[in-house]
């Protein structure tokens, strides 16, 4: 799995490419741990390049969410392929994760509303 990280304001965006399974799930959890170590608590995972996900990959995402919540942070996901979206719906994880169609929609959700 390939991962790239980019900072957008206070949001760390992690873009994933490849298979999200046991090995890459471990890599993802380490990457997130490193981001937390740098003070990031708001994370966005762009899953547009994820072509396969299994229970270990889902477990890594759940673990990431739990760690984010423990730090009073926020985690969003976007760009789920139809196969991945179907897995999220079957497992009911689509009701637990904050999922957006696009990365831009997710990043816009982090912006504070402007007062009139």
VEXBA-107568 format. One record per residue (C-alpha): x, y, z. Coordinates in pm, 1 decimal. Each point is the difference from the previous one (the first is absolute). Layout:
! VEXBA-107568
<rec xx="X" yy="Y" zz="Z"/>
...
! end
This chain:
! VEXBA-107568
<rec xx="0.0" yy="0.0" zz="0.0"/>
<rec xx="117.0" yy="348.4" zz="-82.8"/>
<rec xx="-82.5" yy="287.0" zz="233.5"/>
<rec xx="55.4" yy="369.0" zz="-41.0"/>
<rec xx="-63.1" yy="264.3" zz="262.3"/>
<rec xx="-76.7" yy="363.8" zz="-64.2"/>
<rec xx="-93.8" yy="270.7" zz="248.6"/>
<rec xx="-301.8" yy="223.5" zz="-72.3"/>
<rec xx="-19.9" yy="250.6" zz="282.2"/>
<rec xx="-43.7" yy="-208.3" zz="313.1"/>
<rec xx="-117.1" yy="-310.1" zz="-191.3"/>
<rec xx="247.1" yy="-274.9" zz="-88.7"/>
<rec xx="-115.2" yy="-162.8" zz="-324.4"/>
<rec xx="116.2" yy="-356.1" zz="-54.7"/>
<rec xx="-53.1" yy="-137.1" zz="-350.1"/>
<rec xx="3.4" yy="-378.4" zz="-25.4"/>
<rec xx="79.8" yy="-200.9" zz="-311.4"/>
<rec xx="-22.6" yy="-379.1" zz="-32.9"/>
<rec xx="-126.2" yy="-275.1" zz="227.8"/>
<rec xx="-108.8" yy="71.7" zz="357.1"/>
<rec xx="72.5" yy="-327.4" zz="179.8"/>
<rec xx="196.7" yy="-123.6" zz="300.9"/>
<rec xx="341.9" yy="125.2" zz="-113.5"/>
<rec xx="-115.7" yy="336.0" zz="-134.1"/>
<rec xx="-239.0" yy="45.7" zz="293.3"/>
<rec xx="300.9" yy="-21.9" zz="229.9"/>
<rec xx="177.1" yy="260.4" zz="-215.0"/>
<rec xx="-305.4" yy="227.0" zz="17.2"/>
<rec xx="-20.1" yy="-26.7" zz="378.5"/>
<rec xx="370.9" yy="88.9" zz="25.6"/>
<rec xx="-44.6" yy="298.1" zz="-232.8"/>
<rec xx="-291.2" yy="123.7" zz="208.9"/>
<rec xx="200.5" yy="-49.7" zz="319.7"/>
<rec xx="278.5" yy="212.0" zz="-153.4"/>
<rec xx="-252.7" yy="271.3" zz="-90.5"/>
<rec xx="-136.2" yy="0.2" zz="354.5"/>
<rec xx="358.1" yy="30.7" zz="124.3"/>
<rec xx="32.2" yy="319.0" zz="-206.7"/>
<rec xx="-311.8" yy="144.3" zz="162.7"/>
<rec xx="-254.2" yy="-78.9" zz="-273.3"/>
<rec xx="-342.3" yy="-97.7" zz="130.7"/>
<rec xx="-208.2" yy="73.6" zz="-308.0"/>
<rec xx="47.5" yy="-257.9" zz="-273.5"/>
<rec xx="-148.3" yy="-65.3" zz="-338.6"/>
<rec xx="50.3" yy="-327.5" zz="-184.5"/>
<rec xx="-50.3" yy="9.6" zz="-376.6"/>
<rec xx="-73.9" yy="-358.1" zz="-104.4"/>
<rec xx="-27.1" yy="65.3" zz="-375.6"/>
<rec xx="293.1" yy="-230.5" zz="-73.2"/>
<rec xx="-113.6" yy="-285.3" zz="224.7"/>
<rec xx="-86.2" yy="-285.9" zz="-232.8"/>
<rec xx="-42.4" yy="-268.0" zz="268.0"/>
<rec xx="-85.4" yy="-1.1" zz="368.8"/>
<rec xx="-42.8" yy="-292.9" zz="237.6"/>
<rec xx="-86.8" yy="-39.2" zz="367.6"/>
<rec xx="355.5" yy="86.9" zz="106.1"/>
<rec xx="-18.0" yy="322.0" zz="-201.7"/>
<rec xx="-336.5" yy="84.4" zz="152.5"/>
<rec xx="147.6" yy="-72.4" zz="342.4"/>
<rec xx="282.2" yy="246.0" zz="-68.4"/>
<rec xx="-254.1" yy="267.5" zz="-90.6"/>
<rec xx="-204.3" yy="-68.5" zz="314.5"/>
<rec xx="318.9" yy="12.4" zz="208.6"/>
<rec xx="90.2" yy="332.4" zz="-163.6"/>
<rec xx="-341.8" yy="139.0" zz="83.2"/>
<rec xx="24.7" yy="-113.9" zz="363.1"/>
<rec xx="343.5" yy="157.9" zz="39.5"/>
<rec xx="-123.4" yy="322.9" zz="-158.1"/>
<rec xx="-298.4" yy="17.0" zz="234.6"/>
<rec xx="221.4" yy="-66.7" zz="303.2"/>
<rec xx="194.7" yy="310.2" zz="-100.2"/>
<rec xx="-324.3" yy="199.7" zz="-41.7"/>
<rec xx="73.6" yy="24.3" zz="-371.3"/>
<rec xx="-198.6" yy="-58.8" zz="-314.0"/>
<rec xx="34.5" yy="-252.0" zz="-282.3"/>
<rec xx="-165.6" yy="18.1" zz="-340.2"/>
<rec xx="12.8" yy="-230.1" zz="-302.3"/>
<rec xx="-66.3" yy="69.7" zz="-366.6"/>
<rec xx="9.4" yy="-135.6" zz="-351.9"/>
<rec xx="-105.6" yy="-355.4" zz="82.3"/>
<rec xx="-11.5" yy="-224.6" zz="-305.9"/>
<rec xx="-338.3" yy="-169.3" zz="-43.9"/>
<rec xx="145.1" yy="-332.8" zz="119.3"/>
<rec xx="139.6" yy="161.9" zz="316.2"/>
<rec xx="-322.9" yy="196.4" zz="57.9"/>
<rec xx="-195.5" yy="-326.4" zz="-24.0"/>
<rec xx="223.9" yy="-159.4" zz="265.3"/>
<rec xx="-59.6" yy="299.6" zz="227.4"/>
<rec xx="-376.0" yy="-32.5" zz="-47.5"/>
<rec xx="-6.6" yy="-377.5" zz="56.9"/>
<rec xx="202.6" yy="35.3" zz="321.2"/>
<rec xx="-204.8" yy="303.9" zz="110.0"/>
<rec xx="324.1" yy="200.1" zz="30.3"/>
<rec xx="-153.5" yy="259.4" zz="-231.8"/>
<rec xx="-209.0" yy="107.0" zz="302.8"/>
<rec xx="306.2" yy="39.9" zz="221.1"/>
<rec xx="248.9" yy="175.1" zz="-227.5"/>
<rec xx="-41.9" yy="351.2" zz="-135.4"/>
<rec xx="15.1" yy="-69.5" zz="-375.6"/>
<rec xx="3.0" yy="258.6" zz="-280.7"/>
<rec xx="-20.9" yy="-48.2" zz="-375.8"/>
<rec xx="306.2" yy="213.9" zz="-69.1"/>
<rec xx="307.1" yy="119.9" zz="183.9"/>
<rec xx="-104.8" yy="362.4" zz="-59.5"/>
<rec xx="-336.6" yy="-60.6" zz="170.2"/>
<rec xx="176.0" yy="-154.6" zz="297.8"/>
<rec xx="253.5" yy="281.6" zz="29.3"/>
<rec xx="-276.2" yy="260.5" zz="-27.3"/>
<rec xx="-175.7" yy="-168.0" zz="293.8"/>
<rec xx="297.8" yy="96.2" zz="220.7"/>
<rec xx="-40.7" yy="369.6" zz="-71.2"/>
<rec xx="-185.4" yy="191.3" zz="268.1"/>
<rec xx="-325.3" yy="157.1" zz="-114.6"/>
<rec xx="29.9" yy="373.5" zz="-63.3"/>
<rec xx="-211.4" yy="216.0" zz="231.2"/>
<rec xx="-216.9" yy="270.3" zz="-159.9"/>
! end
